[in-house]
Amino acid sequence: MKKSLVFWVEEYFYNPSGVQRLVSLLLLPLSLLYCFGMYIRFKSKRVEDFNIDIISIGNLSVGGSGKTPLVCALASRYDNVAIILRGYGRESKGLHIVKDSKNILCDVSVSGDEAMIYAHKVKNALVIVSEDRKKAIYKAKEMGARVVFLDDAYSKHDIKKLDFLIEVHSKNSFCLPSGPFRERLWSSKEVHILKDGIDFKRVVELKNKSAKMSLVTAIARPDRLDEFLPKVVSKNYFEDHHSFVRSELLEVLKKDASDSILVTYKDYVKLESFNLPLSLLDLDVEVDEKVFKIIDKYTGGLNAKKD
């Protein structure tokens, strides 16, 4: 039931049917109130300067947009760097240091899947999860960070930062609950828009390929993977941030008579301990140098890695 509802909502937000469009229009008065409330919230915030360079990578809509590989690519270019995120889907609460500059300090149930990706893929970064981003920024400074990347923090209008937003296309352009947009692009707020295929390009590597692979994925809008997929026996979609149990994967392997389960890194970090045959669709991005120039101008270029 939950799974069906999640996929219905994703379709409603991004590719609505006729009935869903009608629902969206009926909810429009609530959307206008919501959007006005978000504008009042934006205008009421006073910006706090943390005396540290802070870069936010986000998007205005709910659901996936490719933030995680983009943050990985950006943060990997700098020394003394911290990555801070809420850690959506984790079983823990409060502030947790997922990784110091060298070691991973917790498991994925504590960190959440996205934070564990950062811990694995950005070797030089401190990774912190916390619902309170300000508290996490202070902790990062205490631990020696000089540059902070915030995952999905456009709405943190009271933090002085450089804002990047990934452009997301949708057939439904309304704010919640009529559409997928959590907030508008406020005209008085300086933001740099990043376009997929122009400002960054996706690079995909298939690791541990097998003859017969079954796709299993728990990402938002899983159809985004279609253009990168090799031939698979079946596609098995779960709701975003789903916590898998081993029997679910065994059932897929048995049903399809597959040699391996094909996953993205987001699910790999949750499944690697299951001792099952996994193939990895490893998605990275190549970032246009003009994006780094914007960051270097903001930071003064002091923490860029030396060759």
Secondary structure, DSSP 8 states (H G I E B T S, - for coil): -HHHHHHHHHHHHHS--HHHHHHHHHTHHHHHHHHHHHHHHHHH---B--SSEEEEEE-SBSS--SHHHHHHHHHTTBSSEEEEE--TT-S--S-EEEE-SS-B-S-HHHH-HHHHHHHHH-TT-EEEE-S-HHHHHHHHHHTT-SEEEEES-TT-TTB--EEEEE----S---BTTTSSBSS---TTS--EEE-BTTTEEEEEEEES--SSEEEEE--SSGGGGGGG----S-EEE--TT----HHHHHHHHHHHT-SEEEEEHHHHHHHGGG---EEEEEEEEEE-HHHHHHHHHHHTTTTB---
